[in-house]
Amino acid sequence: MIRYRQEHPVERRDTMQFTYQFRLYPTREQEEKMNRTLLLLQRLYNAAKEQREIAYKQFGKSVFYSHQQSELPELKEEFPEYKDIHSQVLQDCLQRVDDAFQRFFRGVAGYPHFKSKDRYLSFTYTQPGAVKKTFAKEGYVYLSKIGFMKINIHRPFDQKNVTQINIKRNADQWVANITVKEEYPDISSSIEKAVGIKVAKAHRKVAQKRNDFLHDQSFRIVRDHDLIAAEQLKIRTGNGRRSKKPPPLSISVGGGSIHRGGIFMLFKLGQIFVTSGVRNAIPEEDISRGLVRFVKGNWGIVCKEDWKMNDEAVCNGGRILGAYLSSNHIKFWIITEGDRSATTILLPDEY
């Protein structure tokens, strides 16, 4: 797990949000519950979206998150199956609907679409600290309404400062994306360079062991999806000679890291996806320049409000959106998910 330091000469934040991803090993019964939870949340998402549309088209009224959240107790009475889902998870589902509409109203995203079963793949506990037994059993994580689940915690983190737990279905596996508030690292440049070299070597060793797996995954994704996953994308610029310009950006997607000259960037990109529209319309060097600006906190041509939201998302967690103009005058977006599991490069009309 690589932590990214913000290169900012003026402002310094005392704490930052880091997301750690761990493999889950649910029992058959637990996996059935989680699949059932995703199905019910997908239906709730679509129902909440439809409610907003009907209220506006037929009655000229706007429905907000607070109104829909207050109706959850009635929903549980009418549909008892929703009692098997924790209230935090249900509230997060409604918050996703609200976020989608707010993005549309600000003009930074298209109109929200209904979610299919294949598009709703995760659910989130937004206040895991409220449950004392979340990490009470070693080697397990407690998920309300599901129970203690085996988890492979392969790196340490501060369990007392966990701010949210996102559970995601990844093909035939399940992972937990655990977000933790940690102190801002204070490391000298010499130590950073040494750490950068050690981390690069470690990722190279892991990547060599994963080559066969990555090739199989790439083939499956290209075959089954519209998006192309760049599992080991390397974007380079320049002629290789020494100059005063910054060295080229190097991305190691397999390990979820990004570094340039031993200096860490603001946040992790996770898996990088490039849509076919971008591949056909945007020059590769423009994608490279956009990624460099994006990971350094230059959000491009977004409005002031979204610029501020991006800055807050870097510190507190949340989706990050950058908008850029290519050399052939085509606008493209770069979006990193709130759990830092994936980054998508796409055209606005592909959203």
C-alpha positions in Angstrom: 0.0 0.0 0.0 1.5 3.3 -1.1 0.6 6.5 0.6 0.7 9.7 -1.5 2.0 13.0 -0.2 0.6 16.2 -1.5 3.2 18.6 -3.0 1.8 21.9 -1.7 4.3 24.6 -0.5 1.7 26.7 1.3 -1.0 24.6 2.9 -0.4 21.5 5.0 -3.2 19.2 6.3 -2.8 17.4 9.6 -4.7 14.3 8.6 -5.6 12.5 5.4 -7.8 9.6 4.4 -6.2 6.4 3.2 -8.0 3.4 1.8 -6.8 -0.2 2.3 -8.2 -3.1 0.3 -8.4 -6.6 1.8 -9.7 -9.9 0.5 -12.8 -11.3 2.2 -13.7 -14.9 2.5 -17.4 -15.2 3.2 -19.3 -18.4 3.9 -21.9 -19.6 1.4 -24.6 -18.2 3.6 -22.9 -14.8 3.9 -22.3 -14.6 0.2 -26.0 -15.2 -0.4 -26.8 -12.4 2.0 -24.4 -10.0 0.3 -25.7 -10.8 -3.2 -29.2 -10.3 -1.9 -28.2 -7.0 -0.4 -26.8 -5.7 -3.7 -30.0 -6.8 -5.5 -32.2 -4.9 -3.0 -30.0 -1.8 -3.1 -30.1 -1.8 -6.8 -33.9 -1.8 -6.7 -33.9 0.9 -4.0 -31.6 3.1 -6.1 -33.8 2.8 -9.2 -37.0 3.4 -7.1 -35.5 6.6 -5.5 -34.5 7.9 -8.9 -38.0 7.2 -10.3 -39.6 8.9 -7.3 -37.7 12.1 -8.0 -38.6 12.0 -11.7 -42.3 11.4 -11.1 -42.5 14.1 -8.4 -41.0 16.7 -10.7 -42.8 15.8 -14.0 -46.3 15.3 -12.5 -46.3 17.7 -9.5 -43.4 20.1 -10.2 -41.8 19.3 -6.9 -38.2 18.4 -6.1 -37.4 15.5 -3.8 -34.2 15.6 -1.8 -32.1 13.1 0.1 -33.6 14.2 3.5 -37.1 13.4 2.3 -36.2 10.0 0.9 -34.1 9.1 4.0 -37.0 9.9 6.3 -39.2 7.4 4.4 -36.9 4.5 5.1 -38.8 3.3 8.2 -42.1 3.1 6.2 -40.2 1.3 3.4 -39.1 -1.4 5.9 -42.6 -1.8 7.1 -44.0 -2.2 3.6 -41.1 -4.4 2.4 -39.8 -6.4 5.4 -36.8 -7.7 3.4 -35.1 -4.3 3.8 -35.0 -4.9 7.6 -32.1 -7.3 6.9 -30.0 -4.4 5.6 -28.3 -2.0 8.0 -29.7 1.5 8.0 -26.2 3.0 7.2 -26.1 0.9 4.0 -29.6 2.0 3.0 -28.8 5.7 3.6 -25.6 5.4 1.5 -27.7 4.0 -1.4 -29.9 7.1 -1.3 -26.9 9.3 -1.0 -25.5 7.9 -4.2 -28.8 8.9 -6.0 -28.5 12.4 -4.6 -24.8 12.7 -5.6 -25.7 11.6 -9.1 -28.4 14.3 -9.5 -26.2 17.0 -7.9 -23.5 16.2 -10.4 -26.0 16.6 -13.2 -27.4 19.9 -11.9 -23.9 21.3 -11.8 -23.3 20.3 -15.4 -20.3 18.0 -14.7 -22.1 14.8 -15.5 -24.9 13.4 -17.7 -28.4 12.6 -16.5 -28.4 9.7 -13.9 -29.3 6.3 -15.4 -31.1 3.4 -13.8 -28.7 0.8 -12.4 -28.6 -2.7 -13.7 -27.6 -5.7 -11.6 -24.1 -5.6 -13.2 -23.7 -1.9 -12.3 -24.5 -1.9 -8.6 -21.6 -3.9 -7.1 -20.8 -2.4 -3.7 -22.4 -1.2 -0.4 -21.0 0.9 2.3 -21.1 1.1 6.1 -20.5 4.9 6.7 -20.0 4.7 10.4 -18.3 1.4 11.3 -16.9 3.0 14.5 -20.4 3.0 16.0 -20.2 -0.8 16.2 -17.7 -1.8 18.8 -17.2 -5.4 17.6 -16.3 -4.4 14.0 -12.7 -5.6 14.6 -13.2 -7.4 17.9 -12.3 -10.8 16.5 -8.8 -11.2 15.1 -8.7 -12.2 11.5 -12.4 -11.2 11.1 -14.5 -8.1 10.4 -18.0 -7.8 11.7 -20.6 -6.5 9.2 -23.9 -5.6 10.7 -26.8 -7.9 9.5 -24.2 -10.3 7.9 -22.0 -11.3 10.8 -18.3 -12.0 11.4 -16.5 -12.6 8.1 -13.0 -13.8 7.6 -10.6 -11.2 6.2 -7.0 -11.2 5.1 -5.5 -8.2 6.8 -2.1 -8.3 5.3 -1.0 -4.8 6.4 -1.6 -2.9 9.6 -3.9 0.1 10.0 -5.4 2.1 12.9 -8.7 0.3 13.6 -9.8 3.1 15.9 -9.8 5.7 13.1 -11.7 3.8 10.4 -14.3 6.1 8.8 -16.1 3.8 6.5 -16.0 0.2 5.1 -17.0 -0.4 1.5 -17.8 -4.0 0.5 -17.4 -4.7 -3.2 -18.0 -7.8 -5.4 -15.1 -8.1 -7.7 -16.0 -10.8 -10.3 -16.1 -14.1 -8.2 -14.4 -12.5 -5.2 -15.3 -10.0 -2.4 -13.1 -7.3 -1.1 -13.3 -4.7 1.7 -12.2 -1.2 1.1 -11.4 0.2 4.5 -10.9 4.0 4.7 -8.8 5.2 7.6 -8.0 8.8 8.9 -4.3 9.0 9.5 -1.8 11.7 10.3 -0.1 13.5 7.5 3.3 11.9 7.0 6.4 14.1 7.7 9.2 12.5 5.7 12.4 14.2 4.4 13.1 14.1 0.6 16.0 11.7 1.1 13.9 9.2 2.9 11.1 9.6 0.4 13.5 8.7 -2.4 14.8 5.6 -0.6 11.2 4.5 0.2 10.2 5.1 -3.4 13.0 2.8 -4.7 12.1 0.0 -2.2 8.5 0.2 -3.1 9.2 0.1 -6.8 11.3 -3.1 -6.3 8.6 -4.7 -4.3 6.0 -3.9 -6.9 8.2 -5.2 -9.6 8.6 -8.5 -7.8 4.8 -8.8 -7.2 4.1 -7.9 -10.9 6.4 -10.7 -12.1 4.4 -13.2 -10.1 1.1 -11.9 -11.4 1.8 -11.8 -15.1 -0.2 -14.9 -16.0 -3.1 -13.7 -13.9 -3.1 -10.2 -15.4 -3.1 -11.6 -19.0 -6.1 -13.8 -18.2 -7.9 -10.9 -16.6 -7.2 -8.6 -19.5 -8.6 -11.1 -22.0 -11.8 -11.6 -19.9 -12.3 -7.8 -19.6 -11.8 -7.1 -23.3 -14.2 -10.0 -24.2 -17.0 -9.2 -21.7 -16.9 -5.4 -21.3 -17.0 -2.1 -23.3 -14.2 -0.7 -21.2 -10.6 -1.8 -21.7 -8.6 -2.4 -18.5 -5.0 -1.3 -18.8 -3.5 -3.7 -16.2 0.1 -2.6 -16.8 -0.3 0.7 -18.5 3.0 2.7 -19.0 2.7 6.2 -20.4 6.0 8.0 -21.2 6.8 11.3 -22.7 10.0 13.0 -23.8 13.1 11.6 -25.6 14.8 10.2 -22.6 17.5 12.9 -22.3 18.1 14.8 -19.2 16.4 18.2 -19.0 14.9 20.6 -16.5 11.5 19.2 -17.1 9.9 16.7 -14.7 10.7 13.0 -15.4 8.0 10.9 -17.2 5.1 9.5 -15.3 5.3 5.8 -14.5 2.1 3.9 -13.5 2.0 0.4 -12.0 -1.7 -0.6 -12.1 -1.2 -4.1 -10.9 0.0 -2.9 -7.5 -2.3 0.2 -7.5 0.6 2.6 -7.2 1.8 5.7 -9.0 5.1 7.5 -8.5 7.3 10.0 -10.4 11.0 10.3 -9.5 10.4 8.9 -6.0 7.9 11.7 -5.1 4.5 10.4 -4.2 1.3 11.9 -5.6 -1.9 13.1 -4.0 -3.9 9.8 -4.2 -3.9 6.3 -5.7 -5.6 5.7 -9.0 -6.4 2.0 -8.6 -7.2 0.1 -11.8 -7.1 2.4 -14.8 -9.8 2.0 -17.4 -9.7 3.8 -20.8 -12.9 3.8 -22.9 -12.8 3.0 -26.6 -14.0 6.5 -27.4 -10.9 8.0 -25.7 -8.6 5.5 -27.3 -9.9 6.5 -30.8 -10.2 10.3 -30.3 -7.5 11.4 -27.8 -3.7 11.2 -28.6 -1.8 9.1 -26.1 0.5 12.0 -25.1 -2.6 14.1 -24.1 -3.8 11.3 -21.9 -0.4 11.2 -20.3 -0.4 14.9 -19.6 -3.9 14.8 -18.3 -3.0 12.0 -15.8 0.1 14.0 -14.6 -2.0 17.1 -14.0 -4.8 15.0 -12.4 -2.6 13.2 -9.8 -0.9 16.4 -8.9 -4.2 18.2 -8.0 -4.7 20.2 -11.2 -8.3 19.5 -12.1 -8.2 21.2 -15.5 -11.3 23.1 -16.7 -13.8 22.2 -14.0 -15.8 25.0 -12.3 -14.6 26.5 -9.0 -17.2 24.6 -7.0 -16.0 21.2 -8.3 -12.4 22.3 -7.9 -13.1 22.8 -4.2 -15.0 19.5 -3.9 -12.1 17.7 -5.5 -9.7 19.3 -2.9 -11.9 18.1 -0.1 -12.2 14.6 -1.6 -8.5 14.2 -1.6 -8.4 14.9 2.1 -11.7 13.3 3.2 -12.4 10.7 0.6 -14.9 10.9 -2.3 -15.0 10.8 -6.0 -12.6 13.0 -7.9 -13.3 14.5 -11.4 -10.9 16.2 -13.7 -11.8 17.7 -17.1 -9.2 18.4 -19.8 -9.0 19.6 -23.4 -6.8 17.6 -25.8 -4.5 19.0 -28.5 -7.3 18.3 -31.1 -9.8 20.3 -29.0 -11.7 17.3 -27.6 -12.9 17.4 -24.0 -12.3 14.3 -21.9 -12.8 13.4 -18.2 -10.7 11.5 -15.7 -12.7 10.1 -12.7 -11.3 8.3 -9.7 -13.8 6.5 -7.5 -14.3 7.5 -3.9 -12.8 4.2 -2.6 -9.7 4.7 -4.9 -10.3 1.3 -6.5 -10.5 2.5 -10.1 -9.9 5.5 -12.4 -11.7 5.9 -15.7 -10.7 8.1 -18.6 -13.7 8.8 -20.8 -15.5 11.3 -23.0 -18.4 13.3 -21.5 -21.0 11.6 -23.7 -19.8 8.1 -22.5 -20.7 8.9 -18.9 
